[in-house]
Amino acid sequence: MKRTLLIAATVVLLGFAPAYAKAQEEAFVVRDIRIEGLQRISEGAVLNYLPVNIGDTLDAASVRQLLRGLYASGFFADVEFRRDGDALLVAVREQPTIESLLIEGNKDVKTEDLNRTLFDNGISEGSLVKPSVLEEVELSLTDLYFGRGKYGAEVNVDVTELPDNKVDVVIDITEGDRSRIRQINIVGNELFTDKELKKDFELKTPNWLSFIRQDDRYSREALQGDLEKLRSYYLDRGYADFELQST
């Protein structure tokens, strides 16, 4: 995946004040909680992932637990804890926000279908950019193309840094050629001919109309539909023990 911006989920920076660093086993009672670095995320949202209250006793083990909780929220690229007397200071750096989202290179798959997949993965204008999600987006979009027979499809995500902790995201797609069907073989059928079983299939082997109908192009969705038709063909004729062993 190509990126102009390296978005790092930095591993723990635990920065308590020197007095605490000298004796991390020394616990203290929290009398105040202050959060620094917020831009778009509310303080209340942070506190939801910070299970500590005024009056709680905090030690090194508790801090590690708090840190894991804040990182698990996916909201922050960096988190740092400090102690100021009996106050707990939480310094955060939010994940950047998507200012604009552009999809380029798609022809066979509609932009709205791609946007739906992006949205399902938490990617849209105004959303936070999470590095793990960008990886998932590449896989999800590639899988979408594979499902439509585009096994040569390539998806690259380009992220460009902007001021104010914002980014532009460009999804660059090379669709490639769609796989074509050479043969459809049904093995193990003894009661019905291949012609009977394949009569209503959406997928077809090449014929002189295939150039117009494009019904010789492989699609995983079409294959699943045809397999269901095959199953129904046998069940409708009383073969309740019919089993489709492999495809």
Secondary structure, DSSP 4 states (H G I P E B T S, - for coil): ---SS-------EE---HHHHTTTT--EE--EEEEE--SSS-HHHHHHT----TT-EE-HHHHHHHHHHHHHTT-EEEEEEEEETTEEEEEEEEPPEEEEEEEES-SSS-HHHHHHHHHHTT-STTSB--HHHHHHHHHHHHHHHHHTT-TT-EEEEEEEEETTTEEEEEEEEE--PPPB-------S--SS-HHHHHTT-SS----TTHHHH-TTB--HHHHHHHHHHHHHHHHHTT-TT------
